[in-house]
Amino acid sequence: MNIEFKRLPAVRLSEIISLLSDPLVLRHMPLSDGVFDEERCRAWVEGKELQWQHHGYGPWAFFIDGKFAGWGGLQLEHDDADLALVLAPEFWGLGHAIYKEIIEKAFDEMKLEFITALLPTSRNQTRNMLRLGFEKDGETELNGKSFIRYRLFARQGK
């Protein structure tokens, strides 16, 4: 299996729209309103690219054996580098391998001291997050939705 990290502009907009309109994917994206057309997608990609320009990190597109599998990486949320990982259902079993590469890039290449991950309060994943080395770090709100914040310090990621 070959995993490649590329910048989001390398992906056809139609592929991103298909991913972010998939009902199975949307079940895990509480901030999405389910409307994602070409205009909105183009603005979304441009916004994600600005993360790289302004913060030195941002999200990538993931390709597995040459096929677009999803997007994720790090993006600014509440002044923290926050982990995102969104995969097409056919690639859900590969999330941990991608996660490990993101963590390696965050701590070894980008030299970040910590990252965060925000999970909706409706998804109780505390045990899984603790197993990965994250510490529970309170709750926060984004766009009127409640999230549990987890924090992972460099050298704790598994």
N, C-alpha and C positions, 0 to 999 in steps of 0.2 A: 504494500500500500504506500503510495506516494502522496504526502500532504504538502501543498504549496500555499504560502501566504502571499497574496497580492493586494494591491490597493483596490478599493471599490470601483474606481473608474474603469478597471480592466474587465468588469462584468457587464454584459448586455443588460440594459434597463429591464427588458422583458423578463430576464431570469430573476432579477431582484423582486420585481412586481409579483411574479409567480410565487416566490418564497414567502413574501410578506402578505400575501393574500390567501395562503393556504389555511383552511379552517383548523387543521391540527396544530399548525405553528401559532396561529392567533390565540389559541387557548392558553398559551404560555406568555403572551404579550399583553399585559393588562393596560398598557398605555396606548395601545393601538385602537383606533376606531374602525378598523377594517377597510377603510377607504384608502387605496394606494394606487393612484393612476400615474401616468408617465410624468406629468408635470410635478407632482408631489415627489415622485421617486428621484427625479433629477435634482430637485432642491435638497432632498435628504442626502444624496450622495455628496453634493457640494458642501453641505453642512458637516458631514463626517470628515471630508478632506480638510476642512478648516481646523479640525481638532489637531491634525498633524502639524499644520503651520503654526498654530498658536501654542501648543503644549508639547510638541515633540513626540506625541503618541496619538494613536487613534485606532479605529477599527480597520480590520483587513477583510478581504474576501478569502474564503477557504476553498481550495480546489483539491479534490481527492481523485487521484488517477485521472487528472485532466478535466473532471466534471465539477461545476460549481456546486458546492455543498452547503454554503451558508456564509454568515458573516459574524464577526465578533472581534474581541480584543479589548482595548482600553479606551474609555471616553470620560471626559470630565463630568462629574456629578457632585455637586456640593463641595467643590474644591478638591476632590479626590479623583485619582485614576481608578475608574470603576470598570470591573470586568463585565463584558457582555459576550454571550455565545448563543447564536441562533442558527440552528441547522435544519435542513430539510428532513422530513421524517425518515427517508431512506438512509440517512447518515446518523441517526440518533445514537446508535451504539458506538460511535467513534468520538463522542464528545470529550471523553477523558484524555485521549491521545492529543487532541487539539488543545485542550486546557493546559496540558503539561508544556506544550510548546509556547503558549501565551505566557505562562508563568516564567519560563526560562528567558524569554525575551524581556519581560518586565523587570526581572531582577538582575539577570546577568548582562544583558545588552544595554537596557535603558537605565539601569542602576537605581530603580525606584526603591524607596524604603518600605513601602507597603502599597497594597491595592485594596479596594473594597469590592463588595458584590452586594447588590440590592435584590432581594427576593420578595415577592408579594407576601403579605401576612397570610394569605389564603394557602400558600404552599409551604407547609412546615418541613423544611429541609435541614433543620438545625443539626441533626446527627450527621448527615452527609457533609455538611460544610465543616463541622468540627473535625471529621475524619480527614478532610483535605488540609487541615491546619488553620482554618479560619477561626477567629474569635467573634462571638456575637458582640455587636457594638451598637445596640439600641435600635430605635425605629426612626424612620424619616418619612417624609411625604413628597411625592412628585405628582404634579398635575391632579391633586386631590385624591390620590391613591396612596395607601399606606404600604410601607415596605420595611422589612427587617434588614438592617445593615450588618454585614459581616466584614471583618478586616483581616487581611493576611499580611504578615510582616515577612520581609525577605528572609529566606532560609527556613521558613516554616512550611512552605508549599510542598505538597506530596504528589 
